Amino acid sequence: MPACTMGNEASYPEEMCSHFSQDEIKRLGKRFKKLDLDCSGSLSVDEFLSLPELQQNPLVQRVVDVFDTDGNGEVDFREFILGASQFSVRGDEEQKLRFAFSIYDMDKDGYISNGELFQVLKMMVRDNLKDWQLQQLVDKTIITLDRDGDGKISFEEFSAVVGGLEVHKKLVVIV
């Protein structure tokens, strides 16, 4: 597999480099090392929370879960770069929509169930809505987006609505 290099450091697979220049990867490497407070080579939720801009974000755990492709509870540098690439200005709309979808698809089965939507929205609204109010909102959302009547939201159903909102244009980070 072709690889790119990061200064004197190891070479990284081409998949990690597709949305970032060499210079951007170096900067991300420095950012990663700053976040890796215990020098373990991977980032925990607590280490992500050391970023002031994430401290009040109720979805940090979900973002870590999505970035953590091997499921070990932490994000290594490869996962960090692949995850961050979803926010690159060079990333495509579908990739950004898939990331947004995966925040809600907690069990990674390719669908957003009623329960998953409830759990993620509960993280977002905390105690600002009573559970029965939130459940009504979830039920209404599922009914509205579920075009094939299977009781859950597929990526295609999600994209049909969310894609039109141009959310993908807001999911961009300048490195």
C-alpha positions as a printed Julia matrix, in Angstrom:
175×3 Matrix{Float64}:
   0.0    0.0    0.0
   1.43   3.45  -0.88
   2.3    5.58   2.11
   2.95   9.17   3.06
   5.47  10.2    5.68
   5.25  12.6    8.57
   8.7   14.17   9.04
  11.02  11.73  10.79
   8.11   9.66  11.99
   6.73   6.45  10.61
   4.98   6.26   7.3
   1.2    6.21   7.22
  -1.12   4.37   4.84
  -2.38   6.41   1.88
  -5.98   6.21   3.23
  -4.86   8.5    6.06
  -3.46  11.08   3.68
  -6.23  11.47   1.14
  -7.82  14.56   2.71
  -4.76  16.13   4.3
  -1.51  17.58   3.03
   1.8   16.53   4.6
   1.83  19.8    6.53
  -1.7   19.24   7.86
  -0.78  15.73   9.01
   2.23  17.13  10.87
  -0.01  19.7   12.59
  -2.55  17.01  13.47
   0.3   14.89  14.85
   1.35  17.76  17.13
  -2.26  18.28  18.22
  -2.64  14.57  18.92
   0.54  14.53  21.05
  -0.68  17.54  23.05
  -4.0   15.83  23.7
  -2.33  12.52  24.67
  -1.8   13.66  28.27
  -0.68  10.24  29.54
   1.57   9.58  26.49
  -0.2    6.27  25.88
  -0.37   6.72  22.11
  -4.16   6.95  22.2
  -6.8    9.41  23.37
  -9.46   8.74  25.99
 -12.72  10.65  26.34
 -11.14  12.6   29.22
  -8.23  13.61  27.0
 -10.64  14.8   24.29
 -12.39  16.8   27.0
  -9.14  18.67  27.67
 -10.06  20.7   24.57
 -12.07  23.69  25.83
 -14.28  23.66  22.72
 -15.41  20.1   23.52
 -15.97  20.44  27.27
 -19.59  21.47  26.89
 -20.33  19.16  23.94
 -22.71  16.42  25.09
 -21.78  14.2   22.13
 -18.03  13.85  22.81
 -18.5   10.23  23.89
 -20.38   9.46  20.66
 -17.65  11.13  18.55
 -15.0    9.07  20.35
 -17.1    5.93  19.77
 -17.34   6.72  16.04
 -13.62   7.54  15.7
 -12.71   4.39  17.7
 -12.98   1.89  14.84
 -11.32  -0.98  16.74
 -13.7   -0.6   19.7
 -11.04  -0.44  22.43
 -12.5    2.72  24.0
  -9.65   5.0   22.91
  -8.63   6.72  19.68
  -5.13   6.02  18.33
  -3.38   8.3   15.83
  -4.61   6.37  12.78
  -8.22   6.55  14.03
  -7.72  10.24  14.89
  -6.54  11.08  11.36
  -9.26   8.99   9.7
 -11.89  10.54  11.97
 -10.61  14.08  11.46
 -10.51  13.53   7.69
 -14.31  13.46   7.77
 -14.17  17.15   8.68
 -11.64  18.11   6.02
 -12.65  20.74   3.48
 -11.62  18.12   0.9
 -13.96  15.51   2.38
 -17.07  14.79   0.34
 -20.7   15.32   1.28
 -21.53  11.63   1.62
 -18.61  11.04   4.0
 -19.76  13.89   6.24
 -23.35  12.64   6.15
 -22.17   9.12   7.04
 -20.31  10.56  10.03
 -23.42  12.45  11.2
 -25.5    9.27  10.68
 -23.02   7.17  12.67
 -23.43   9.46  15.7
 -27.03   8.18  15.91
 -26.4    4.59  14.73
 -25.03   3.47  18.08
 -25.04  -0.28  17.39
 -23.55   0.21  13.89
 -26.25  -1.88  12.19
 -26.82   0.67   9.42
 -30.08   2.01  10.89
 -31.15   4.56  13.47
 -33.72   2.91  15.71
 -36.26   4.66  17.9
 -34.18   3.8   20.98
 -30.92   5.06  19.47
 -32.48   8.36  18.41
 -33.93   8.74  21.9
 -30.56   8.06  23.59
 -28.59  10.51  21.42
 -31.22  13.25  21.68
 -31.33  12.68  25.46
 -27.57  13.35  25.56
 -28.21  16.59  23.7
 -31.26  17.92  25.58
 -30.32  16.41  28.95
 -33.13  17.35  31.34
 -34.58  20.19  29.26
 -37.39  17.92  28.07
 -39.32  15.32  30.01
 -38.76  11.79  28.71
 -42.34  11.55  27.4
 -41.86  14.82  25.45
 -38.61  13.57  24.0
 -40.23  10.23  23.1
 -43.01  12.08  21.24
 -40.37  14.0   19.29
 -38.5   10.77  18.5
 -41.69   8.99  17.4
 -42.68  11.91  15.16
 -39.17  12.03  13.65
 -39.14   8.31  12.91
 -42.6    8.49  11.31
 -41.55  11.48   9.19
 -38.21  10.09   7.97
 -39.09   6.38   7.73
 -40.18   6.18   4.1
 -40.24   2.38   3.8
 -42.22   1.83   7.01
 -39.73  -0.5    8.72
 -39.75   1.55  11.94
 -36.17   2.77  11.65
 -34.15   5.28   9.63
 -31.73   4.05   6.97
 -28.77   6.08   5.74
 -30.69   6.83   2.53
 -33.71   8.11   4.49
 -31.43  10.16   6.75
 -29.53  11.62   3.76
 -32.71  12.57   1.93
 -33.63  14.93   4.77
 -30.32  15.92   6.35
 -28.49  16.29   3.02
 -30.95  19.01   2.03
 -30.03  20.95   5.19
 -26.42  21.19   3.95
 -25.15  20.0    7.34
 -22.08  18.64   5.55
 -20.96  22.23   4.89
 -20.91  22.87   8.64
 -18.88  19.73   9.37
 -15.57  21.29   8.34
 -12.5   22.0   10.41
  -9.56  23.97   9.06
  -6.32  22.29  10.15
